Every structure is written in C-alpha cells, then in structure tokens.
Amino acid sequence: MLSGNHERDKGETQNRIVDAACVLFAEKGFRNTTVAMICQTAKANIAAVNYHFRNKENLYQEAWRHAHNQIMTQFPPSGGVAPDRPAAERLKGMIRAGLQRAMLGDAIEWRIMRNEMANPTGLLRQVIDDAIRPIRQSTQQILRELLGRQATDLDVELCEICVVAPLMHLTHHREAEKHEGLAPIFTEAMMAKVTEHFTAFALAGIRDVRRRLVTSVASRKTRRCA
C-alpha cells in the first residue's frame, strides 16, 4: 500500500513539474526560466527535476512534448475521419482539426516554439521533428492519392505548403488578436463554413495541379513518339 502511494506521489510531483515548466517556458523562454522557478511554482523540491528529468534541458523538451500532446489529444490530426475514407474526406478532416487548433490561438505549445525561434537553443529541433513527422507523412499520403502517380515528391511538398500555410496564418492571426485585444475574425460558430471554404480551395488547387501534371506527362509521351 505504501509503495502504491509512493508511486502515485512521484507521478503527481512529475506532473506538477511538467505543468509548471510548460507555463514558465511559454512565458519566459528557456534561458530566462530557472529550475528554482519551476520547482517553486510546482511546489516541489528542487532536486525533483534531477530525479525525474535529469536536467533542465530534458525538462524543456518534455514540456513542449506534453503541451503538443495535449492539443493533439483534444484535436487529433485526422479530425475524426477514419483512415479508410476517401482522400478528399480525410483532407477535410485534417483541415478541420488544423482550424480547431488554430482557433486556440496563443496555446502553450506555440508560445514555447515562439520563444525558441526568438532565442534558439536547438534543444527542440529533434523533439518537434519527431512529433510533426507522422502528421506530415499522413498529410502527404492524402495529397499523393489526390495528385495521382505522376506527382513527384516536390509536387506533394508544394501542395502541402499550400494546404498548411493558411492554417499557420490563422494561428498567428489568432495570437495577434489575443495580444492586441481585437475581436476575432473567425469564431467557433463559423468553423463549419471556414472548413468548407478551406477544403474547397485546397481541392480546387490540387485538381488543377493534377490536371497540369497529367497534361505534362502526356505531352512528353507525344514528343517521344513523334
């Protein structure tokens, strides 16, 4: 019984430290946040950081990972669309999930990343890549299906940028709205309409790219046969 309580206490302490670290790293960045600040906020012994995370650097990485996982749990990248659904439907689910995350605006995940970009440590590069890679792979698979076999890796990546960029723009716009006290342009009540618009815009562009790729392949075949 004591062992069970001890393990539970260890887990609670670890969670408090991560939660405190998320808030402080988001507010102050890595260099302006000390282990003492984190432990004071978490009401934990300063030795607890070394015990649970070994050092401040590992805690920094775990804080971003924790903040990222919280958002992904709340709004999964698939948007709730099953993987066996048509590619266009899966793209719409992905866009909807991206919009839902963007509507959060100044989320802790983004604030930690913003501080990292302003004052780089290099500590988050691999952590972010590990977290984002599966999402990118899923997005690229959808785009490959929509573009067809003639699409190159570059074609897919260019389309990926065009799909993701509006979502990133909305995220940054929402952050600016909160910082400047402005009324939001897009609200939760508009989610369905905005999702339809972004999806229709993306699919129209993808169809045009696919048409040009097919025409280009056919033209090359004609020239070779001439």
Sine and cosine of phi, psi and omega as CSV:
sin_phi,cos_phi,sin_psi,cos_psi,sin_omega,cos_omega
0.00,0.00,-0.71,0.71,0.03,-1.00
-0.88,0.47,-0.63,0.78,0.01,-1.00
-0.88,0.47,-0.67,0.75,0.01,-1.00
-0.90,0.44,-0.67,0.74,0.04,-1.00
-0.90,0.44,-0.63,0.78,0.00,-1.00
-0.89,0.45,-0.70,0.71,0.01,-1.00
-0.90,0.44,-0.63,0.78,0.02,-1.00
-0.91,0.42,-0.67,0.74,0.03,-1.00
-0.89,0.46,-0.65,0.76,0.04,-1.00
-0.87,0.50,-0.69,0.72,0.00,-1.00
-0.91,0.42,-0.64,0.77,0.01,-1.00
-0.91,0.41,-0.65,0.76,0.04,-1.00
-0.89,0.45,-0.70,0.71,0.01,-1.00
-0.87,0.49,-0.68,0.74,0.00,-1.00
-0.91,0.41,-0.64,0.77,0.02,-1.00
-0.90,0.44,-0.63,0.77,0.00,-1.00
-0.91,0.42,-0.71,0.71,0.00,-1.00
-0.89,0.45,-0.69,0.72,0.00,-1.00
-0.88,0.47,-0.69,0.73,0.02,-1.00
-0.91,0.42,-0.66,0.75,0.01,-1.00
-0.88,0.47,-0.67,0.75,0.02,-1.00
-0.83,0.56,-0.76,0.65,-0.05,-1.00
-0.90,0.44,-0.73,0.69,-0.08,-1.00
-0.95,0.32,-0.66,0.76,0.05,-1.00
-0.91,0.42,-0.56,0.83,0.03,-1.00
-0.93,0.36,-0.59,0.81,-0.04,-1.00
-0.99,0.16,-0.68,0.73,-0.21,-0.98
-0.91,-0.41,-0.25,0.97,-0.10,-1.00
0.99,0.12,0.12,-0.99,-0.09,-1.00
-0.92,0.40,-0.76,0.65,-0.15,-0.99
-0.95,0.32,-0.49,0.87,-0.03,-1.00
-1.00,-0.04,0.08,1.00,0.06,-1.00
-0.95,-0.32,0.78,-0.63,0.03,-1.00
-0.96,-0.28,0.35,-0.94,0.06,-1.00
-0.88,0.48,-0.59,0.81,0.02,-1.00
-0.88,0.47,-0.67,0.75,0.03,-1.00
-0.87,0.49,-0.70,0.71,-0.04,-1.00
-0.89,0.45,-0.72,0.69,-0.04,-1.00
-0.93,0.37,-0.58,0.82,0.05,-1.00
-0.90,0.44,-0.70,0.72,0.01,-1.00
-0.91,0.41,-0.62,0.79,-0.04,-1.00
-0.99,0.12,-0.10,0.99,-0.08,-1.00
0.82,0.57,0.77,0.64,-0.01,-1.00
-0.79,-0.61,0.44,-0.90,0.08,-1.00
-0.90,0.43,0.63,-0.78,-0.07,-1.00
-0.88,0.48,-0.43,0.90,0.02,-1.00
-0.95,0.31,-0.24,0.97,-0.05,-1.00
-0.90,0.43,-0.52,0.85,0.02,-1.00
-0.90,0.43,-0.72,0.70,0.04,-1.00
-0.90,0.43,-0.61,0.79,-0.04,-1.00
-0.92,0.40,-0.71,0.71,-0.09,-1.00
-1.00,0.00,-0.52,0.85,-0.14,-0.99
-0.80,-0.60,-0.10,0.99,-0.01,-1.00
0.97,0.22,-0.68,0.73,-0.01,-1.00
-0.32,-0.95,0.12,-0.99,-0.03,-1.00
-0.91,0.42,-0.58,0.82,-0.02,-1.00
-0.88,0.47,-0.72,0.69,0.03,-1.00
-0.90,0.43,-0.60,0.80,0.03,-1.00
-0.91,0.42,-0.62,0.78,0.05,-1.00
-0.86,0.52,-0.73,0.68,0.01,-1.00
-0.90,0.44,-0.68,0.74,-0.01,-1.00
-0.92,0.39,-0.56,0.83,0.02,-1.00
-0.90,0.44,-0.72,0.69,0.02,-1.00
-0.91,0.42,-0.68,0.73,-0.01,-1.00
-0.86,0.51,-0.67,0.75,0.00,-1.00
-0.90,0.44,-0.72,0.69,0.00,-1.00
-0.89,0.45,-0.66,0.76,0.02,-1.00
-0.90,0.43,-0.71,0.70,-0.03,-1.00
-0.90,0.43,-0.55,0.83,0.03,-1.00
-0.88,0.47,-0.70,0.71,0.00,-1.00
-0.93,0.36,-0.65,0.76,-0.01,-1.00
-0.92,0.39,-0.51,0.86,0.07,-1.00
-0.94,0.34,-0.64,0.76,0.00,-1.00
-0.94,0.35,-0.67,0.74,-0.01,-1.00
-0.75,-0.66,1.00,0.10,-0.02,-1.00
-0.84,0.54,0.58,-0.82,-0.05,-1.00
-0.83,0.56,-0.47,0.88,-0.03,-1.00
-0.96,0.27,-0.25,0.97,-0.07,-1.00
0.93,0.38,0.31,0.95,0.00,-1.00
0.99,0.14,0.14,0.99,0.00,-1.00
-1.00,-0.02,0.76,-0.65,-0.04,-1.00
-0.91,0.41,0.53,-0.85,-0.05,-1.00
-0.92,0.38,-0.24,0.97,0.00,-1.00
-1.00,-0.08,0.09,1.00,0.03,-1.00
-0.98,0.18,0.33,-0.94,0.01,-1.00
-0.84,0.54,0.46,-0.89,-0.09,-1.00
-0.85,0.52,-0.64,0.77,-0.01,-1.00
-0.89,0.46,-0.62,0.79,0.02,-1.00
-0.94,0.35,-0.63,0.77,0.04,-1.00
-0.92,0.39,-0.58,0.81,0.06,-1.00
-0.90,0.45,-0.67,0.74,0.02,-1.00
-0.88,0.47,-0.66,0.75,0.05,-1.00
-0.89,0.47,-0.66,0.75,0.02,-1.00
-0.90,0.44,-0.68,0.73,0.02,-1.00
-0.91,0.41,-0.67,0.74,0.02,-1.00
-0.87,0.49,-0.71,0.71,0.02,-1.00
-0.89,0.45,-0.65,0.76,0.04,-1.00
-0.89,0.46,-0.64,0.77,0.04,-1.00
-0.92,0.40,-0.65,0.76,0.02,-1.00
-0.88,0.47,-0.66,0.75,0.04,-1.00
-0.93,0.38,-0.63,0.78,0.01,-1.00
-0.90,0.44,-0.57,0.82,-0.02,-1.00
-0.90,0.44,-0.35,0.94,0.04,-1.00
-0.92,0.39,-0.41,0.91,0.03,-1.00
0.93,0.36,-0.91,-0.42,-0.16,-0.99
-0.99,0.15,0.86,0.52,0.00,-1.00
-0.94,0.34,0.43,-0.90,-0.06,-1.00
-0.85,0.52,-0.65,0.76,0.01,-1.00
-0.80,0.60,-0.75,0.66,-0.05,-1.00
-0.94,0.34,-0.57,0.82,-0.01,-1.00
-0.93,0.37,-0.62,0.79,0.07,-1.00
-0.90,0.43,-0.68,0.73,0.01,-1.00
-0.90,0.44,-0.63,0.78,0.00,-1.00
-0.90,0.44,-0.68,0.74,0.06,-1.00
-0.90,0.43,-0.61,0.79,0.01,-1.00
-0.91,0.42,-0.65,0.76,0.02,-1.00
-0.93,0.37,-0.58,0.82,-0.01,-1.00
-0.96,0.29,-0.53,0.85,-0.04,-1.00
-0.63,-0.78,0.97,0.24,-0.19,-0.98
-0.89,0.46,0.64,-0.77,0.14,-0.99
-0.91,-0.41,-0.36,0.93,-0.07,-1.00
0.99,0.15,-0.07,1.00,-0.09,-1.00
-0.96,0.27,-0.39,0.92,-0.07,-1.00
-0.99,-0.11,-0.13,0.99,-0.13,-0.99
-0.83,0.56,-0.78,0.62,-0.05,-1.00
-0.95,0.30,-0.60,0.80,0.00,-1.00
-0.89,0.46,-0.72,0.70,0.00,-1.00
-0.92,0.40,-0.67,0.74,0.01,-1.00
-0.87,0.49,-0.68,0.74,0.01,-1.00
-0.89,0.45,-0.59,0.81,-0.04,-1.00
-0.98,0.21,-0.61,0.79,-0.10,-1.00
-0.99,0.11,-0.47,0.88,-0.10,-1.00
-0.81,0.58,-0.74,0.68,0.01,-1.00
-0.89,0.46,-0.57,0.82,0.03,-1.00
-0.92,0.38,-0.69,0.73,0.02,-1.00
-0.90,0.44,-0.67,0.74,-0.01,-1.00
-0.88,0.48,-0.66,0.75,0.03,-1.00
-0.90,0.43,-0.69,0.73,0.02,-1.00
-0.89,0.46,-0.70,0.71,-0.02,-1.00
-0.91,0.42,-0.57,0.82,0.05,-1.00
-0.90,0.44,-0.67,0.74,0.06,-1.00
-0.87,0.49,-0.71,0.70,-0.04,-1.00
-0.92,0.40,-0.60,0.80,0.05,-1.00
-0.88,0.47,-0.66,0.75,0.02,-1.00
-0.89,0.45,-0.64,0.77,-0.04,-1.00
-0.97,0.26,-0.54,0.84,-0.04,-1.00
-0.99,0.11,-0.43,0.90,-0.01,-1.00
1.00,-0.06,0.14,-0.99,-0.11,-0.99
-0.92,0.40,-0.38,0.93,-0.05,-1.00
-0.97,0.24,-0.16,0.99,-0.04,-1.00
-0.96,0.28,0.71,-0.70,0.08,-1.00
-1.00,0.02,0.13,-0.99,0.07,-1.00
-0.86,0.51,-0.63,0.78,0.00,-1.00
-0.91,0.41,-0.66,0.75,0.04,-1.00
-0.85,0.52,-0.70,0.72,-0.02,-1.00
-0.90,0.43,-0.70,0.71,-0.05,-1.00
-0.92,0.39,-0.60,0.80,0.04,-1.00
-0.90,0.43,-0.66,0.75,0.05,-1.00
-0.92,0.39,-0.60,0.80,0.03,-1.00
-0.87,0.49,-0.69,0.72,0.03,-1.00
-0.86,0.51,-0.68,0.73,-0.03,-1.00
-0.93,0.37,-0.47,0.88,0.03,-1.00
-0.98,0.17,-0.68,0.74,-0.10,-0.99
-0.99,0.17,-0.56,0.83,-0.09,-1.00
-0.82,0.57,-0.70,0.72,0.03,-1.00
-0.88,0.48,-0.55,0.83,0.03,-1.00
-0.93,0.38,-0.66,0.76,0.04,-1.00
-0.91,0.42,-0.64,0.77,0.02,-1.00
-0.87,0.49,-0.69,0.72,0.00,-1.00
-0.91,0.42,-0.60,0.80,0.05,-1.00
-0.87,0.49,-0.75,0.66,-0.01,-1.00
-0.92,0.40,-0.59,0.81,0.02,-1.00
-0.91,0.42,-0.64,0.77,0.01,-1.00
-0.91,0.41,-0.61,0.79,0.06,-1.00
-0.88,0.47,-0.70,0.71,-0.01,-1.00
-0.90,0.45,-0.63,0.78,0.02,-1.00
-0.86,0.50,-0.69,0.73,-0.03,-1.00
-0.93,0.36,-0.66,0.75,-0.03,-1.00
-0.93,0.37,-0.59,0.81,-0.07,-1.00
-0.99,-0.12,0.02,1.00,0.04,-1.00
0.93,0.37,0.51,0.86,-0.02,-1.00
-1.00,-0.01,0.45,-0.89,0.09,-1.00
-0.94,0.33,0.68,-0.73,-0.02,-1.00
-0.92,0.40,0.63,-0.78,0.06,-1.00
-0.95,0.30,-0.69,0.73,0.02,-1.00
-0.94,-0.33,0.68,-0.73,0.01,-1.00
-0.87,-0.50,0.20,-0.98,0.02,-1.00
-0.85,0.52,-0.54,0.84,-0.02,-1.00
-0.91,0.41,-0.34,0.94,-0.02,-1.00
-0.99,-0.10,0.07,1.00,-0.14,-0.99
-0.82,0.57,-0.74,0.68,-0.06,-1.00
-0.89,0.46,-0.69,0.72,-0.03,-1.00
-0.92,0.40,-0.69,0.72,-0.01,-1.00
-0.91,0.40,-0.63,0.77,0.04,-1.00
-0.88,0.48,-0.71,0.70,0.02,-1.00
-0.87,0.50,-0.68,0.73,-0.03,-1.00
-0.92,0.40,-0.76,0.65,-0.01,-1.00
-0.88,0.48,-0.64,0.77,-0.02,-1.00
-0.93,0.37,-0.71,0.70,0.01,-1.00
-0.87,0.48,-0.66,0.75,0.00,-1.00
-0.90,0.44,-0.71,0.70,-0.01,-1.00
-0.91,0.42,-0.72,0.70,-0.04,-1.00
-0.91,0.42,-0.60,0.80,0.04,-1.00
-0.89,0.45,-0.68,0.74,0.04,-1.00
-0.91,0.42,-0.66,0.75,0.01,-1.00
-0.90,0.43,-0.66,0.75,0.02,-1.00
-0.89,0.46,-0.63,0.78,0.00,-1.00
-0.92,0.39,-0.67,0.74,0.04,-1.00
-0.89,0.46,-0.69,0.72,0.01,-1.00
-0.87,0.48,-0.68,0.73,0.01,-1.00
-0.87,0.49,-0.69,0.72,0.00,-1.00
-0.92,0.40,-0.61,0.80,0.03,-1.00
-0.91,0.41,-0.68,0.73,0.03,-1.00
-0.89,0.45,-0.68,0.73,0.02,-1.00
-0.89,0.45,-0.65,0.76,0.00,-1.00
-0.91,0.42,-0.68,0.73,0.02,-1.00
-0.90,0.44,-0.70,0.72,0.00,-1.00
-0.90,0.44,-0.62,0.78,0.00,-1.00
-0.90,0.43,-0.66,0.75,0.02,-1.00
-0.91,0.42,-0.63,0.78,0.02,-1.00
-0.91,0.42,-0.64,0.77,0.00,-1.00
-0.90,0.44,-0.67,0.75,0.00,-1.00
-0.91,0.42,-0.61,0.79,-0.01,-1.00
-0.93,0.37,-0.54,0.84,-0.02,-1.00
-0.99,0.16,-0.29,0.96,-0.08,-1.00
-0.96,0.29,0.00,0.00,0.00,0.00
